[in-house]
Amino acid sequence: MKYNLQVGATRIFQKLVTEADLARFNGELVHAVCSTFALAQVLEWASRLLVLEMKEEDEESMGTGLLIRHKYPAFPGKILTLTATIQEINANELVCGVVA
């Protein structure tokens, strides 16, 4: 792992909410807003932008947990702007916070 970034470093990613991101179970639409599952994927990607800069070529990473707090719905056509920030670096563990 390269230690080329410090606590407080940020990366920004934007995601357009599409029909594919809506909350569905077994193919049935639950509600027409971005699902927790879709949000989790984009949160992980935003933090991975930091990881990609820090990992060595022969390394890979894996997520170990997510805590998601919904405050507002995201409807189709809405652009989510996600800001990932390094909160802690503990040896080879990177802890990021992401705000959408």
N, C-alpha and C positions, 0 to 999 in steps of 0.2 A: 504494500500500500504506500502510495506517495502521500506525503504530508504537505502538499502544495497549497491547500486551502485551510483557512482558519475558521474558528467559531464566528458566526455572523455572516459568512459568505452566503450569497443568495443566487438563485437562478429563477428565471421567470419562464413559464410555459403557458400557451393559450390553447384552449380546446373548445371547439364548437359542439354544443349539445345537439345530437341528432336523434332521430327516431330509434336508432339501434341502442341508444343509451337509456331509454325509458324503462321504468320498473315493470318487469314482467316475471311471472312465475308460470312454468309449464306452458309458455307461449301466450298466456293470457295477460293483457295489460291490467296492471293494478292501479297505476295512476300515471298521468302524462308528464312526469318530471324525471329529471336525471336520477337514476337508481343509485343506491349505496354501492352496489357492485361496480357500476361504471365509474363512480366517483373514486372508489378505492384504486382502480386501475390507473386513473390519471394522477392521483396523489402519489402513487408509487413511481410513476414515470417522472414526475417533477423532481422528486428527491433523487432519482437515479441519475438525473443530469449532473448532479454534484458527484455522485459515486463514480460515474464514467471518467471524470477528470482525475480522480484519486486512485483508482485501481490500476495495478500493473497489468501489462498485456497478458500475462499468464494467470491472472486472477479473475475470479467472478464473485458476484455478491448475491446475497439473498436477504429478503426482508424477514424481520422477526416479529413484526407486530404493527398494527394500525389502531388508532383511536380516532373515530370520526364523529364529529358533532355537527349535525345539520342545523343551520340557522335560517337559511332561506332556500326556497325551491329554485331549481334551474330548469327552465322550460326549453323545449326544442327551439333552435335558432339563437339561443343565448350563447354568448362567448364567455367561458370561464377563464379568468386570469388567475393562475396559480403561482404563488411565490414560495419557493422552498428555501429554507434557511437552516444552516448547520447550527444546531444547538449544543451539541457535545461531540467530542472526539475522544474515545476511550480505547487506546491501543488500536485494534483493527475494527472497532465498532464506531459507526457514524450514526448519530441521532439527529434527525431532521424534523422540523416543524413545517407544515405546509398550510398556507391559507389560500382559500379560493374566493 
